[in-house]
């Protein structure tokens, strides 16, 4: 089974709206963090957090995320204030490689160390790198980023962490570890996706208008204590770890319709993952309507809808380590 590389996706279908904003108000970070995906490590994208049998499902959603959001990932890598291209990059919580492949394309002279705790995800990343002709530029490291001691990851000029930081058991410690890891003057890019995207029109489905928003509200409640750092403003935490925050950016994602087949599969996988966290909170009518959307053989399948679009936000922080060691 082949999996599309991020940079082969449909750039012309993406509309990127960026706006600088003051994170201090916090309001823009308090919505939509129902569940997590992007390019995080072994951490799941639904209530089950990716254990055992969920690995394949999670890999699928990471691949779809990579394909559908490829244009936005490319826009983020292009925005990073790196100056001269980095020679060595570390991707922390690389997942199946969406960020890895985008960074390899953006910085063709760089070598990259991809770190994740999932051997299955790293295997898929290896396949993607080989297909892209970049296997000799990628080093794979299987490691638990919550461990107090990390393996030797070199001295990178750029560290990338997409949809992985908010899963860390002790994110402040992780930030200090990244600060120590970076070369003096190096850059740390933190990327967070605002939970699962929305896909359905507000008046859909016909049997239960507004179903998707009710699912997200239920999932927000379900996850309120499990992942307390979701939606955090990483600026103060980065500064507290010794970084200088040089840029903050919100990328608004709004794709389609019309949409590609990948968007339909992305919606299907996302709604499947959401279901586990909301089943006990939905009314029987809502649950029936959700299951009809998930029934790929039925007339109400989300795969049959022509009115889907992908709506979410990504937040990016670019943080610099001081130019002198220990700064």
N, C-alpha and C positions, 0 to 999 in steps of 0.2 A: 504494500500500500504506500503510495507516494504522498508526500505532504508538501504543500507549496512553501517556498521560501518567502520570507516577509517582503523582499524587494521585488517579487514577481506579481504582487497583488495589483489591484486596480486603482492606480493613483488618480486617474481622471474621475473616479467616482467619489473622491473625498473632498470635502469642503472644510477647510480649517479656519476657525475664527479664534484669534488669540486676543487676549486682553491682559494687560498688566493690572494687578489689583492689590489692594492693601489686605494682606492676610490677617491683619490684626482684628478685623471685624468678625472674622470667623464664620459668618453666616453662610458663605459659599461652600464651606467645608462640612456643613451639617446635614446635607441631604444626600440620599442615594447611596449610602455606604452599606447597602444591605448584604452584599457578599463581595468576594474579592476575586478579581482576576486581572490578568496582565501577564507579567513574566516572572512571577514569584517562583520560589523554589518548590519544595515538596508540599508547601502549605496549600490546602485545598481551596476550592472556589465555591464552596457551599458548606452546609453545616457539618458535613462529615470530615472535612479537612483532609481529604485525599488519602485515606489509609487503605491499604490492600487493594480490594477490587475496584476502588475508585481511580486507580492510577491511570488506566487506559482512558476512562472518561475525561479525566483531567487533562491528559495529554491532548486529547481531541479538542477540548475547548481552548487550550493554549495555542494550538496550531491555528484554529479558526480566528482567535483573537489576533494572532500575528498577521494572518492574511487580510482580514477586514480592516484592521487599524494600521496597516503598513505605511500608508501615506502620512499618518500622524506621527508614527515613530520616526520616520525619516525627517519630518519637520523639526522634531525635538533634537535629534542628533545634529542637524544643520545649525540649530540655534545655539548649541553649547559654546560658551566663551572659552575655547581651548587654545586660541592662538595657533602656534605651530602644532601640527598633528602629533598626538601622543605616539610613542613607540610601543608602549605596553599598556594594555587596558585590562581591568578585572571586571567581570560581570558577576555581581553577587546575587545568588538566587536566580540563575539564568533560565530555569524552566526548560522548555524545549527549544529555546534559542531565538526568540523573536528579536530581542535587543541585541544579542550576539551578532546575528546576521546583519542587522542594520548598522551596527558599529563597524563591522568588517568592511562593509560597503562604503561607509562614510570616511573611514580612515584606512585606505588601501595599503599603507606602509606599516600598519600596526600589527603586532601579535597580541592575542587575547587569551586570558585565562578565564574559563567559564566554571563557576562554582555552584554546585547544587547538591542536595542530600539525596536526590532520587537518581539511582543508576539508570532507570528506564528513561527518564527525561534526558539524561546525558547521552544515552545511546541514540536517541532520536536526534539530538543536536548534532552528534557526530555524522549521522547520515545526511543531515541538511548541509552541514559545512562541506562534506565531500561533494554533494551535488552542486554546490555553488563554487567548487574549485578552490576552497579555502581551508581544506583540512589541515594543511601544513602550518597554518597560522593560528590554530586553536589548540590550547591545552585544556583538558577536562580534569576537574578536581572534584571528587565526591567528598563532601564535608558537611558537618552540621554547623551552621553559622551561629547557633546559640551556645556552642562550646566556648569555654573560657580561653582556650588556646586554639588558634587557627593554624592550618598547615602553611608552609612557606608559599606565599603568593607573589613573591618578587616585590618590586618597588614601582608600582604603576604610576603613570602621570594622570590617568583617568580611571575612576571607579564609578560604575553604573549599577544602580539598584532600582529595579522597576517592580512595583507591586510586591516587594519583599520586606521592606523596612518595618511596616506596621505589624508584621507577624512576629518580630523578634521578641523573645521573652524579656530581654532587658535592652531596649533600643538605645538608651544612653550609653551603655557599655559598648554596644555595637558601633555607635558613632565614634567613640574614642578609639576603637580598634581600627576603623577605617582611617581616622586621622593619622594614626601611627603608621599605617600601611602605605599611605600615599607618599610619593616623592614630594620634597619641598616645592611649593608652588603648584602642586597638582590639584585637580578638580574632582569633586564628588557630585555626581548627578543623582538626585532622588526623584523618582517618577512614581506617582500614585494615581490609580484609576478609581473613579468614584463608583465603586461597586459594579454590579451587573448593569449593562446598558438597558435602557427602555427600547422596546421594539414596536409595540402596538399603538395605534391611534388611541386617543383618550376615550373615544366612545366605543371601543372594542373590548372583548368580542360582543356580538349582538346579544348573546344570552346573558352577559354579565358585564355591562359597560364599566370601565374603570378597574377591571380585575387586576391589571398589572400593578397599578399604584397600591392597591390593597395588599398584594403579595409583597411588595417592597417594604411597606410599612410594617408588616408582620415580621419580615426578615430582619429589619432594623432592630426590632424589639428582641428577637431571638439572639442576635449577635452583640447586643449592647455590652455584655460583660465578657464575652469570649475573646473579642479582639478590640480592646479598649483604645488602641492607638490608631484605629481606622479613622480617617478624616482629620488627623492631627495636622496642626501647622508645624511643619518641621523646621521652620526658620529659627525660632528660639532654641530648639534642641541642638541644631547645628552650631549656632553661635556658642551655646554652652559647652560644646565639645571642642571649641577652639577654632572653628571655621569662620571665615568671612563669607557671608551670603552675597554673591555678586549678581544673582538674578532670580526672579520668581516669575512663573508664567502659568497661565491656565489655558489649556487647549480645549476648545469646545468641539466635540465630535457630533456631526449631524450628517449622516450618510443616507442617500436615497429618499424615497423610491424614485425611479426604478432601482432595483437592487440585484446583486449577483446571487447565484445559488448559495454561495458561502454565507451570505447574511441570513438566509433562511435556516441553514444548518446551525449557525451561531445562535440564532434565536431559540431554536429547538434545544440545543445543548444547555443554554443558559436557563431556560424555563425548567428543564429537567432538574438542574442542580438546585434551583430555588425551591422546587416543590418539597423537598425533604425538610426544609426549615419552616415551611408555612402550613403544612398539611393539617396540623392540629388547630390552627388559628382561623382557617377558612370556613365559611358556611358551606353546607352541602351543595348549594347552587354554584358557588364559586369554584369548589373543588371539581365538580362535574364539568364546568366550563374549561378549567385548566386542563383536565385530563383529555378533553376533546381536542384542545390545541396540541397536546402531546401525542395524540393518536395519529401516527403517520399514515395509517391506512384509511382514516376517516375523512369525511367531507369538510370538517372544521380544522384540519391539521394546519399548524402554523406554516408548514412547508408550502401549502396551497395559497397562502395569502400574497397578494400583490401590493399591499399597502404598508409593508414593513419599512421602518427606517431605524438606524442605530443612533441613539442619543445618549451621550454621557459626557463627562469631563475628565481631563487628565491635568494634574497639578505637577509642576516641575520646579525643583530648587537646584540651583547651581552654586556650590559652595567651595571655596578655595582654602587649601591649607597654606599657612604662612610661608614666605619664601625661605625662612631660616629653619633648620631642624629644631624642633621643640617649640616653634612659635605658636 
